[in-house]
Amino acid sequence: MNHRTGGALAGRAALVTGATRLAGIGAATCRALAMRGADVAFTHWRPYDAGFPWAGGLDDPQRLAAELAELGVRALAVEADLSRPAAPGQVLDAVSEGLGPLSILVNNAAHSVNDGWEALDAATLDAHYAVNVRAGALLSTEFARRFVGGDGGRIVNLTSGQGRGPMPGELAYAASKGAMEALTVSLSPVLMAHGITVNAVNPGPTDTGWISPELAAELSPKFPSGRIGRPEDAARLIAWLCTDEAAWVTGQIINSEGGFLRQ
């Protein structure tokens, strides 16, 4: 397949973590980047997603790679358990070998289970920290060390609006996402000098398959548009942050929630 030309990201290579399911924000982001001309690698880890009713199909990663190739870019699916300390470096090695130097990193992969103060324990905290904080931090810093220089470096972290209201049933998740917001703010000024912007996107409640009809009925009136967020809503913003148009935007936590009313 010939490389897609003329897009805002043509000639750049991107890594998106956590794109196991076709219905997820990760997959939508891969599509948005590819539509703008970027070559796209993505990580997937079926054993985690398989534990949920909205797990998607066993062949979703292969189908996503085929979709991206149909858009005229190079695509690479990398199976990776990001809870392992060595995984970030191994993933970057695989992507560099398959696509060449990276310009874009989207830290989308997440571990999330309900807890609450009555059930919270060390194992739950550690599981969230390993994927949501340690993997994202190691990927970001190693990506920056390997960045070839010049303009066009982009890191986008996914967060969850945990600073905009309480999430008492997701304490470990909220704490880990709060840490990624802090990392975004602290990493952005030092990397800007190296041609890399660092931002975070909070997409608000997004229907990636996990929202039941009952929850949808509860949430929909809280959106002024009358609909819940879609993966494509987040993907468009993430892709824009990766373009040259967003070169002067860094260190920002962007709450793109469609006017979601929390009260």
Beta strands, then each sheet from edge to edge (+ up, - down):
strand 1: 13-16
strand 2: 39-44
strand 3: 75-79
strand 4: 104-107
strand 5: 153-158
strand 6: 196-202
strand 7: 253-255
sheet 1: 3+ 2+ 1+ 4+ 5+ 6+ 7+
end
